[in-house]
Amino acid sequence: MSMTMSMTVSTAPSGPERYQLSLSVGLGKVIMLHFPKAALPLRAPGLEPLFARQLPTDAELGAILARYLTSVASALEKSEVAGGDELAAPEARRRALVAKIEAFIEGNLGDPDLTPSAIAGHCHISLGHLHRLFHSRELTIAAWIRHRRLECCRADLADPSLRLWPVHAIGARWGFTGAAEFSRAFRAAYGSAPGRYRRQALNED
């Protein structure tokens, strides 16, 4: 993208004389830097040839100044983003983290290795922090994972389009590693073996 740079001298409404560098980067965006005259260890006569003129950014001096201004602007943007994150309300950050954790759980229920430790590692938090985030809930995070897996299995067992799937395959689809484990967990949650629940749901009894 073609850019032009202009260096001009201006006077602040109240205060010492200052210099201004401005870089046009297209689409109406301009990067502008003001600094006091005293910041430059040069005599005014040495700077005068540069005042109120455009410096092509494909020339040596213009290119150096352009890179400097864009790097300063980028650093400031990153600083503002980081500062805004630090000032964000703790409760808002907590909710955002919990939402991230829940989305990760929902997207990985079929992975038998989905454990609290794996979730903490993925979200770059300690296992203790993870448990504290869910402390106020009725279910622990491990129990919540199992609950969501069982809910998905129950929905699949009642789905006519999956009637030919073996019961153990539906359990495996949602992270249960063995048929016996799946059957015990399902019966404990819903009071019925998964096969019987399916027959009732599909009116096959």
Disulfide bonds with the S-S distance in Angstrom:
none
